[in-house]
Amino acid sequence: MTNRNSFPGIFEALQDAILQNRSLSIRYRKYRGEVTTRIIEPKRFVLVERRNSKYHRICVSAYCHLRQEDRTFAVYRIEKLSIRR
């Protein structure tokens, strides 16, 4: 089993949640360092171009229950996740 707290493990868990239409609880580190816990319903992966860097970032588009709207989360900022039952 892949470690769900590593980038490959988190990516795999997100992929599984998208395919199985499952909600996740995530620990997410925001741009300025603040950590929040959120319940999300991931929908799809997206590449987000960053103007101030030379690479794209893999993100997940998801419905966020905390903000009650669709949001985009950078996968590398998800520190931990668990599948909601």
Contact map, one row per residue, 1 for C-alpha under 8 A:
1110000000000000000000000000000000000000000000000000000000000000000000000000000000000
1111000110000000000000000000000000000000000000000000000000000000000000000000000000000
1111110111000000000000000000000000000000000000000000000000000000000000000000000000000
0111111111011000000000000000000000000000000000000000000000000000000000000000000111000
0011111011000000000000000000000000000000000000000000000000000000000000000000001110000
0011111111000000000000000000000000000000000000000000000000000000000000000000001000000
0001111111100000000000000000000000000000000000000000000000000000000000000011000000000
0111011111110000000000000000000000000000000000000000000000000000000000000000000000000
0111111111111000000000000000000000000000000000000000000000000000000000000000000000000
0011111111111100000000000000000000000000000000000000000000000000000000000010010110000
0000001111111110000000000000000000000000000000000000000000000000000000000010000000000
0001000111111111000000000000000000000000000000000000000000000000000000000000000000000
0001000011111111100000000000000000000000000000000000000000000000000000000000000000000
0000000001111111110000000000000000000000010000000000000000010000000000000000000000000
0000000000111111111000000000000000000000000000000000000000000000000000000000000000000
0000000000011111111100000000000000000000000000000000000000000000000000000000000000000
0000000000001111111111110000000000000000110000000000000000000000000000000000000000100
0000000000000111111111000000000000000000111100000000000000000000000000000000000000000
0000000000000011111111000000000000000000000000000000000000000000000000000000000000000
0000000000000001111111000000000000000000000000000000000000000000000000000000000000000
0000000000000000111111100000000000000000111000000000000000000000000000000000000000000
0000000000000000111111110000000000000000110000000000000000000000000000000000000000110
0000000000000000100011111000000000000011110000000000000000000000000000000000000000111
0000000000000000100001111100000000000011110000000000000000000000000000000000000011110
0000000000000000000000111110000000001111000000000000000000000000000000000000000011110
0000000000000000000000011111000000001111000000000000000000000000000000000000011111000
0000000000000000000000001111100000111100000000000000000000000000000000000000011110000
0000000000000000000000000111110000111100000000000000000000000000000000000000111100000
0000000000000000000000000011111111110000000000000000000000000000000000000000111000000
0000000000000000000000000001111111110000000000000000000000000000000000000000100000000
0000000000000000000000000000111111000000000000000000000000000000000000000000000000000
0000000000000000000000000000111111000000000000000000000000000000000000000000000000000
0000000000000000000000000000111111100000000000000000000000000000000000000000000000000
0000000000000000000000000000111111110000000000000000000000000000000000000000000000000
0000000000000000000000000011110011111000000000000000000000000000000000000000000000000
0000000000000000000000000011110001111100000000000000000000000000000000000000000000000
0000000000000000000000001111000000111110000000000000000000000000000000000000000000000
0000000000000000000000001111000000011111000000000000000000000001110000000000000000000
0000000000000000000000111100000000001111100000000000000000000001110000000000000000000
0000000000000000000000111100000000000111110000000000000000000111100000000000000000000
0000000000000000110011110000000000000011111000000000000000000111000000000000000000000
0000000000000100110011110000000000000001111100000000000000011110000000000000000000000
0000000000000000010010000000000000000000111110000000000000011110000000000000000000000
0000000000000000010000000000000000000000011111000000000000011100000000000000000000000
0000000000000000000000000000000000000000001111100000000001111000000000000000000000000
0000000000000000000000000000000000000000000111110000000001111000000000000000000000000
0000000000000000000000000000000000000000000011111000000111100000000000000000000000000
0000000000000000000000000000000000000000000001111100000111100000000000000000000000000
0000000000000000000000000000000000000000000000111110001110000000000000000000000000000
0000000000000000000000000000000000000000000000011111111110000000000000000000000000000
0000000000000000000000000000000000000000000000001111110000000000000000000000000000000
0000000000000000000000000000000000000000000000000111110000000000000000000000000000000
0000000000000000000000000000000000000000000000000111111100000000000000000000000000000
0000000000000000000000000000000000000000000000000111111100000000000000000000000000000
0000000000000000000000000000000000000000000000001100111110000000000000000000000000000
0000000000000000000000000000000000000000000000111100111111000000000000000000000000000
0000000000000000000000000000000000000000000000111100001111100000000000000110000000000
0000000000000000000000000000000000000000000011110000000111110000000000000111000000000
0000000000000000000000000000000000000000000011110000000011111000000000011110000000000
0000000000000100000000000000000000000000011111000000000001111100000000011110000000000
0000000000000000000000000000000000000000011111000000000000111110000001111000000000000
0000000000000000000000000000000000000001111100000000000000011111000001111000000000000
0000000000000000000000000000000000000001111000000000000000001111100111100000000000000
0000000000000000000000000000000000000111100000000000000000000111111111100000000000000
0000000000000000000000000000000000000111000000000000000000000011111110000000000000000
0000000000000000000000000000000000000110000000000000000000000001111100000000000000000
0000000000000000000000000000000000000000000000000000000000000001111110000000000000000
0000000000000000000000000000000000000000000000000000000000000011111111000000000000000
0000000000000000000000000000000000000000000000000000000000000011101111100000000000000
0000000000000000000000000000000000000000000000000000000000001111000111110000000000000
0000000000000000000000000000000000000000000000000000000000001111000011111000000000000
0000000000000000000000000000000000000000000000000000000000111100000001111100000000000
0000000000000000000000000000000000000000000000000000000000111100000000111110110000000
0000000000000000000000000000000000000000000000000000000011110000000000011111110000000
0000001001100000000000000000000000000000000000000000000011110000000000001111110000000
0000001000000000000000000000000000000000000000000000000001000000000000000111111000000
0000000000000000000000000001110000000000000000000000000000000000000000001111111000000
0000000001000000000000000111100000000000000000000000000000000000000000001111111110000
0000110000000000000000000111100000000000000000000000000000000000000000000001111110000
0001100001000000000000000111000000000000000000000000000000000000000000000000011111000
0001100001000000000000011110000000000000000000000000000000000000000000000000011111100
0001000000000000000000011100000000000000000000000000000000000000000000000000000111110
0000000000000000100001111000000000000000000000000000000000000000000000000000000011111
0000000000000000000001111000000000000000000000000000000000000000000000000000000001111
0000000000000000000000100000000000000000000000000000000000000000000000000000000000111
